Amino acid sequence: MHAWERGLATFGPMRILITAGPTREPLDAIRLLTNRSSGQLGIAVASEAIKRGHDTTLLLGRGAHSPPSTIEACCRRFDSTNDLQSLLDETFPAADLLIMAAAVADFIPEQAPGGTKMSRHDGPVQLTLHPAPDLVATIADRKRPEQTVVGFALEPGATLTKRAIEKLSRKGLDAIVANPLDTMESSHITASLIWANGKIDTAADDLSKEAFAAWLLDRLAPAP
């Protein structure tokens, strides 16, 4: 039974697992394929969850903003999609709620042989990219009925709601946060929470990420 079915007011302390920040996929010994995710929102959600008394774990990509000292103890770092997958395999079974805010690679490049690097003197270089594993869909497929999985959809504003709903259904999620592309690297966010039962909760426009984190947890994990 999910949060929106049993009434949030009945919740006690929860075990909350949050992912945040970018994945970094190696191209050779020194180069990476990554993205601009700052991890700010996931860090804000973890800080708010701890403040509310929840047992919180933050899986944070290297290259994201440094977390404040107040949440450092709950933070575990990852680099690649495979690293994050291993951490999820280890930590998700004990979680009540997963908030999957990390910006996970859609494609993983073929890596040059270990200990080597590409050189401009080798001429034009073509990269071969392979589809990355769909981590949140895999997690959602194996979750227990009492677990809740919330994904994120970062899409252009004109198609945001439509594509978020499609992603929610396709990946078998309990809910999804729909937020526009300009959220990336911004300190503010305009977003909505879409539930699998069709309900849509819309936050006020242009909230700070800290204020949005509180708004989101009011709906997912209120203070016990």
C-alpha positions as CSV (number, residue, x, y, z in Angstrom):
1,M,0.0,0.0,0.0
2,H,1.5,3.3,-1.1
3,A,1.6,6.7,0.6
4,W,-1.3,8.2,-1.2
5,E,-3.4,5.1,-0.4
6,R,-2.9,4.8,3.4
7,G,-2.7,8.4,4.5
8,L,0.6,10.2,5.1
9,A,-0.5,11.3,8.6
10,T,0.0,7.7,9.8
11,F,3.7,7.6,9.0
12,G,6.4,7.1,11.6
13,P,10.2,7.4,10.9
14,M,11.0,6.1,7.4
15,R,14.1,4.6,5.8
16,I,14.6,7.0,2.9
17,L,17.1,6.4,0.1
18,I,18.0,9.3,-2.2
19,T,20.2,9.4,-5.3
20,A,21.6,12.7,-6.6
21,G,24.2,14.1,-8.9
22,P,25.8,12.9,-12.2
23,T,27.2,9.7,-13.3
24,R,30.7,9.8,-14.9
25,E,31.5,7.3,-17.6
26,P,35.2,6.9,-18.5
27,L,36.3,7.4,-22.1
28,D,39.9,6.6,-21.4
29,A,42.4,6.9,-18.5
30,I,41.7,10.6,-18.0
31,R,38.5,11.6,-19.8
32,L,34.9,11.3,-18.8
33,L,31.4,11.4,-20.3
34,T,29.2,13.1,-17.7
35,N,26.4,15.8,-17.4
36,R,25.7,19.1,-15.6
37,S,23.8,17.8,-12.7
38,S,24.8,19.6,-9.5
39,G,23.0,17.3,-7.0
40,Q,21.6,20.3,-5.2
41,L,18.0,19.0,-5.1
42,G,18.9,15.6,-3.8
43,I,21.2,17.1,-1.2
44,A,18.3,19.4,-0.2
45,V,15.9,16.5,0.1
46,A,18.4,14.5,2.2
47,S,18.9,17.4,4.5
48,E,15.2,17.9,4.9
49,A,14.6,14.2,5.5
50,I,17.2,14.1,8.3
51,K,15.7,17.2,9.8
52,R,12.4,15.4,10.0
53,G,13.9,12.4,11.8
54,H,14.0,9.9,9.0
55,D,16.7,7.3,8.6
56,T,18.3,8.7,5.5
57,T,21.0,7.5,3.0
58,L,22.2,9.8,0.2
59,L,24.0,8.2,-2.8
60,L,25.8,11.2,-4.4
61,G,27.7,11.3,-7.7
62,R,31.2,12.6,-7.7
63,G,31.3,16.0,-9.4
64,A,28.1,17.2,-7.6
65,H,28.1,19.9,-5.0
66,S,29.7,19.0,-1.7
67,P,27.0,18.2,0.9
68,P,26.9,20.1,4.2
69,S,28.6,18.6,7.2
70,T,25.1,17.8,8.7
71,I,24.5,15.1,6.1
72,E,28.1,13.9,5.3
73,A,27.7,10.9,7.6
74,C,24.7,9.6,5.5
75,C,26.4,10.2,2.2
76,R,28.0,7.5,0.0
77,R,29.7,8.4,-3.3
78,F,29.5,6.8,-6.8
79,D,31.2,7.5,-10.1
80,S,29.7,5.5,-12.9
81,T,26.2,4.0,-13.6
82,N,27.6,0.6,-12.6
83,D,28.8,2.0,-9.3
84,L,25.4,3.4,-8.6
85,Q,23.7,0.2,-9.6
86,S,25.9,-1.7,-7.1
87,L,25.0,0.8,-4.3
88,L,21.3,0.5,-5.1
89,D,21.5,-3.3,-5.0
90,E,23.1,-3.0,-1.6
91,T,20.9,-0.3,0.0
92,F,17.4,-0.5,-1.7
93,P,16.2,-3.7,0.0
94,A,16.1,-1.9,3.4
95,A,14.5,1.3,2.1
96,D,10.8,2.3,2.5
97,L,11.1,5.1,0.0
98,L,13.5,5.7,-2.9
99,I,13.8,9.2,-4.4
100,M,15.8,8.7,-7.6
101,A,17.0,12.3,-8.3
102,A,20.4,11.3,-9.8
103,A,21.1,12.2,-13.5
104,V,22.0,8.7,-14.7
105,A,23.7,8.3,-18.1
106,D,21.4,7.1,-21.0
107,F,24.5,5.9,-22.9
108,I,27.8,4.4,-21.8
109,P,30.8,4.8,-24.1
110,E,33.2,2.1,-25.1
111,Q,36.3,2.7,-23.0
112,A,39.9,2.8,-24.4
113,P,42.2,0.0,-23.1
114,G,43.1,0.5,-19.5
115,G,46.0,2.9,-18.8
116,T,45.7,4.6,-22.2
117,K,44.4,7.9,-23.5
118,M,43.2,9.2,-26.8
119,S,45.5,11.5,-28.6
120,R,44.8,14.2,-31.1
121,H,47.6,12.8,-33.2
122,D,45.6,9.7,-33.8
123,G,43.3,11.7,-36.0
124,P,39.5,12.0,-35.8
125,V,38.0,9.9,-33.0
126,Q,34.6,8.3,-33.2
127,L,32.8,7.3,-30.0
128,T,30.6,4.2,-29.7
129,L,27.8,4.6,-27.2
130,H,25.8,1.8,-25.8
131,P,22.5,2.1,-23.9
132,A,23.0,2.3,-20.2
133,P,21.0,0.0,-17.8
134,D,17.7,1.6,-16.7
135,L,18.3,1.6,-13.0
136,V,15.0,3.0,-11.8
137,A,12.9,0.7,-13.9
138,T,14.9,-2.3,-12.7
139,I,14.4,-1.2,-9.1
140,A,10.7,-0.5,-9.6
141,D,10.3,-4.0,-11.2
142,R,11.6,-5.8,-8.1
143,K,10.3,-3.6,-5.3
144,R,8.1,-5.0,-2.6
145,P,4.5,-3.8,-2.3
146,E,5.3,-1.7,0.8
147,Q,8.2,0.1,-0.9
148,T,7.7,3.4,-2.9
149,V,9.8,4.4,-5.8
150,V,9.8,8.0,-7.1
151,G,11.6,9.0,-10.3
152,F,12.4,12.2,-12.0
153,A,11.7,13.5,-15.5
154,L,13.9,16.3,-16.8
155,E,12.3,17.4,-20.1
156,P,11.6,20.5,-22.2
157,G,8.7,22.5,-20.7
158,A,6.4,22.1,-23.7
159,T,6.3,18.3,-23.5
160,L,7.2,17.9,-19.8
161,T,3.9,16.6,-18.4
162,K,3.2,14.2,-21.3
163,R,6.7,12.7,-21.3
164,A,6.7,12.5,-17.5
165,I,3.4,10.5,-17.5
166,E,4.8,8.2,-20.2
167,K,7.9,7.6,-18.2
168,L,6.0,7.0,-15.0
169,S,4.0,4.3,-16.7
170,R,6.8,2.8,-18.7
171,K,9.1,2.4,-15.8
172,G,6.4,1.2,-13.3
173,L,7.0,4.0,-10.8
174,D,4.7,5.0,-7.9
175,A,5.3,8.7,-8.6
176,I,7.5,11.0,-10.7
177,V,8.7,14.6,-10.3
178,A,8.3,16.5,-13.5
179,N,10.7,19.4,-13.8
180,P,11.8,21.4,-16.8
181,L,15.3,21.4,-18.3
182,D,16.2,24.8,-16.9
183,T,16.3,23.3,-13.4
184,M,19.7,22.0,-14.2
185,E,22.4,23.9,-12.3
186,S,19.7,26.4,-11.0
187,S,19.1,27.1,-7.3
188,H,15.3,27.2,-8.0
189,I,12.8,24.8,-9.4
190,T,9.3,24.8,-10.8
191,A,7.9,21.2,-10.7
192,S,5.0,18.9,-10.0
193,L,4.6,15.5,-8.5
194,I,2.6,13.0,-10.6
195,W,1.2,9.9,-9.0
196,A,0.5,6.5,-10.6
197,N,-3.2,6.9,-9.8
198,G,-3.3,10.0,-12.0
199,K,-3.2,12.6,-9.3
200,I,-1.0,15.6,-9.9
201,D,0.3,17.9,-7.1
202,T,1.8,21.1,-8.4
203,A,4.2,23.2,-6.3
204,A,4.4,26.9,-6.4
205,D,6.5,28.3,-9.2
206,D,10.2,29.1,-8.8
207,L,10.8,27.6,-5.3
208,S,14.2,27.4,-3.9
209,K,15.4,23.8,-4.0
210,E,15.3,23.7,-0.2
211,A,11.7,24.9,-0.2
212,F,10.8,22.3,-2.9
213,A,12.4,19.6,-0.9
214,A,10.2,20.4,2.1
215,W,7.1,20.5,-0.2
216,L,8.0,17.1,-1.7
217,L,8.6,15.4,1.6
218,D,5.3,16.9,2.9
219,R,3.7,14.6,0.4
220,L,6.1,11.6,0.6
221,A,7.5,11.5,4.1
222,P,6.2,14.0,6.7
223,A,7.9,14.4,10.0
224,P,7.1,11.4,12.2
